[in-house]
Amino acid sequence: MCGINGIIQNLESNSALYPRLKLMEKAQLHRGPDAQGIKEFSFKNWRIGLGHQRLSIIDLNEVSNQPMVSNNGRYAMVYNGEVYNYKELRLELAVLGAQFQGESDTTVVMEAMRIWGPRKAFSRFIGMWAIAWIDLSEGKLILSRDRVGVKPLYYTQTQGQLYFASEIKTLLEGSQKRFALNHRLIHQYLAHSLLETTNETFLSEIYKLPAGHFAIIDLNAESLTCHPQRYWHIPFQNDSVFNQSKDQSILIEEIHDLFFDSVKLRLRSDVPVGIALSGGVDSSSITAAMNSILTRHDNLNLISAVNDYNQFDESPFIDKVSAHLQRPVHKVLLRFKPVEIFKLLHDVTWHHDEPLGSFSTVAHYLLMRRAKEIGVTVILSGQGADEILCGYKKYLGFYLQYLYRKGDFSEALKTLSGFYKQKTVISQFNFSEAKRYLPNVREIFSKNIIGKNLEDYENIDLGLPKSATVQERQAEDV
């Protein structure tokens, strides 16, 4: 986790960039304790300031610090994330005349943008990123965010200036402005427990660059505009084509190879690595893959959250994985006094910049804190597996709805009876969870906590739209 930030303002402005860039640096210094840097540039009527806070992962030397400027001085960049296939891309780019600064993935990203251009570069990157890249010859600044938005990137335009950063609080410090609340998002949060559904934030005029998008800011123009454009979308496969194309054994083999390749790429690091092991199938599978790829001498760090309540504690599954792989596990006990809980909620909300979706975010924070204590900088986890592999119980309901609407009653009955015989999902049915996806039922049985300032906003249907497939509903969750 690194931090990036920047300001673009007119040369006629009397406000100095450096003091505000330092305020922004201070606001997100926790993102990059290893090195910090600020550089200023100008193009025609505009002055551009870039800031970076580094958490060193690949090539720990100073040559890989940022902001990074190309050898000819034409390009400059700040970057948060990791492009995991940087070694393969480096070999390709070297043939095309790339000039690298050090051994990091940052210099590969810089040269890929220079030689291939943004769109092709983004299509070749395997990883997560938030990038600000300047071409000081053509006069354009490009902001980009990875395909599914793992890395954050916020921006705001105020008084003819543009600010961007890895965190919302950083924009507040840089602009020294108070922003009005976004009541529509507050309604979504209170009525539906929804977060991350649009590119808006809880503060009006502060936006997220959408996942899978980039924006070109033209420095030749009289005024600044930021219009995100999509470079990637989730691909869909027609059900009938998918089912008829390959038999199950081939599909399983392909998933196995892709899964292990993905884990192997994400182990590229010059600092210790670990895994947030929950005991579930997703993180347990990743842990097993890591153990298979690494040697017995590699220090694979297992970190798990446990508690005293059997209903919520996954210690038996965590211990089984630990014993099977013969790897010790660092356990974080979730046992708190009420006053401690409120302090944790306060601290994590400050880092999160917006309200939390659940207390699991606090547990995740404590896992990361323990990782730091034992010297582990890179953590893999199973986040996202439920969305792409239909791991949530609601997906059975969506699938049955989809089959019913298609008129495929025999397949629906077969599926339902299979889950009944296995005593999974059906036996775990929880009305308090299910009513969230049944709008008419929800309105009858749920308490209305919406005050008069939020009454005019429409409720959202979280179920399966009539014309949608389960794949399309998965994409919404992603």
Summary of the structure (lengths in Angstrom):
residues: 478
radius of gyration: 24.1
end to end distance: 21.1
largest distance: 73.1
contacts: 1409
relative contact order: 0.09
helix: 41%
strand: 20%
